[in-house]
Structure formats: C-alpha cells, structure tokens
Amino acid sequence: MKLVSDYSGLDFLQVQELEVFDFWGFLHDAVVWNLSKTESGRDYLESAFNHAQTEPDREALRARTGG
C-alpha cells in the first residue's frame, strides 16, 4: 500500500478504496517507477522486458550479423 500511495499521491484510505484492477495497475506502475531509479533496477527491467518478448528483433539480429 505504501508503494502505491507514494507513487500515486493517494492517502492510505483512498488506496484501500480503489477497485482491485486499479490497485494492481497502480502497483505495477509503482514497481516499475521504483526500479527505474537505480542502475541495477533498470538492468532488471530491461532483462524482464527481453524475456517477455516472443518475436525476434529482426533488425537488431541483422545489424549484429551483418545481413
């Protein structure tokens, strides 16, 4: 709750009154916001993004292999 409160500017009572999907959305954004503050957090977010990809980045592969 504190992380959502810090991120959104809402007080604890307002956070408790959020719809569950709104709370989870704020929580997701708050975690990303909090992790993006440090270099290791940004590395983690980049790694998590890369692991979530299901399609190859064809341009990056072509640039890396030369064709």
C-alpha positions as CSV (number, residue, x, y, z in Angstrom):
1,M,0.0,0.0,0.0
2,K,2.8,2.4,0.8
3,L,4.4,2.0,-2.6
4,V,1.1,2.7,-4.3
5,S,0.5,5.7,-2.0
6,D,4.0,7.1,-2.7
7,Y,3.6,6.7,-6.4
8,S,0.0,7.9,-6.8
9,G,-0.1,10.6,-4.1
10,L,-3.2,9.0,-2.7
11,D,-3.5,8.5,1.1
12,F,-4.0,5.0,2.5
13,L,-7.8,5.3,2.8
14,Q,-8.0,6.3,-0.9
15,V,-5.7,3.4,-1.8
16,Q,-7.9,1.0,0.1
17,E,-11.0,2.2,-1.7
18,L,-9.5,1.6,-5.2
19,E,-11.0,-1.0,-7.4
20,V,-8.8,-4.1,-7.5
21,F,-7.8,-3.7,-11.1
22,D,-6.9,0.0,-10.5
23,F,-4.9,-1.0,-7.5
24,W,-3.0,-3.7,-9.5
25,G,-2.4,-1.2,-12.3
26,F,-1.0,1.4,-9.8
27,L,1.1,-1.3,-8.2
28,H,2.6,-2.4,-11.5
29,D,3.4,1.2,-12.4
30,A,4.8,1.9,-8.9
31,V,7.1,-1.1,-9.0
32,V,8.4,-0.1,-12.5
33,W,8.8,3.5,-11.3
34,N,10.7,2.4,-8.2
35,L,13.0,0.0,-10.1
36,S,13.8,2.6,-12.7
37,K,15.5,4.8,-10.0
38,T,18.7,2.6,-9.9
39,E,21.0,1.2,-12.4
40,S,20.5,-2.3,-11.2
41,G,16.7,-1.8,-11.3
42,R,16.9,-0.6,-14.9
43,D,19.0,-3.6,-15.8
44,Y,16.4,-5.9,-14.2
45,L,13.6,-4.1,-16.1
46,E,15.5,-4.5,-19.4
47,S,16.1,-8.1,-18.8
48,A,12.5,-8.8,-17.8
49,F,11.3,-7.0,-21.0
50,N,13.7,-9.1,-23.1
51,H,12.5,-12.3,-21.5
52,A,8.9,-11.4,-22.2
53,Q,9.4,-11.0,-25.9
54,T,8.0,-13.7,-28.1
55,E,9.1,-12.4,-31.5
56,P,12.8,-11.9,-32.5
57,D,14.1,-8.4,-33.1
58,R,15.0,-8.9,-36.8
59,E,16.6,-5.5,-37.3
60,A,18.9,-6.0,-34.3
61,L,19.8,-9.5,-35.5
62,R,20.6,-8.3,-39.0
63,A,22.8,-5.4,-37.6
64,R,24.6,-7.8,-35.3
65,T,25.3,-10.5,-38.0
66,G,25.8,-8.1,-40.9
67,G,23.0,-9.2,-43.0
